[in-house]
Amino acid sequence: MFSVEIDGSSTPVRVIYDRPNDDTLDTENDMGPAGGLLAAHRFDPQATWLVVACDYPFLSVSDLHHLQQEMVGPVTCFQNADGFCEPLLGIWSPEAMLVLDQNVRKGDWGPKSVVRQCSGKTIRPRDDRCLFNMNTPADLDTVLKLKDCLDSGM
């Protein structure tokens, strides 16, 4: 366990691994994002989880507050400009996690299907840039250019 400082106070952070041997990569049994969500659920089955993927460089605390204010169980997540839900930017209740677990047991590892099955709430962000997803070197170049524009006030 380690701590991070947020708004001047220290907050404990625990890393929860989705594989029994956290130092090995098991590509045959890797469940992708569903594995991480279910690892969190196994760690605390009663918890409601804020899920934030690591590849959204423009996501802000304000965006997360917006998500929290709009939360309606069992799952609430952002919706992009094309109308698709972003389940890895959402708040997941124990009920939604149980549906995900049932789906995975049937071979459906997609978190998006849980949002549909549970009639989850999707919300539009106040600024679409927060949903920019960075996956490639070209995406990194775009992020750096956008950051430069934002920093210079353009």
Secondary structure, DSSP 8 states (H G I E B T S, - for coil): -EEEEETTEEEEE----SSSSTTS--TTT--THHHHHHHHHHH-TT--EEEE-S--TT--HHHHHHHHHH--SSEEEEE-TTS-EEEEEEEE-HHHHHHHHHHHHTT---HHHHHHHTT-EEE--SSGGGG----SHHHHHHHHHHHHHHHTT-
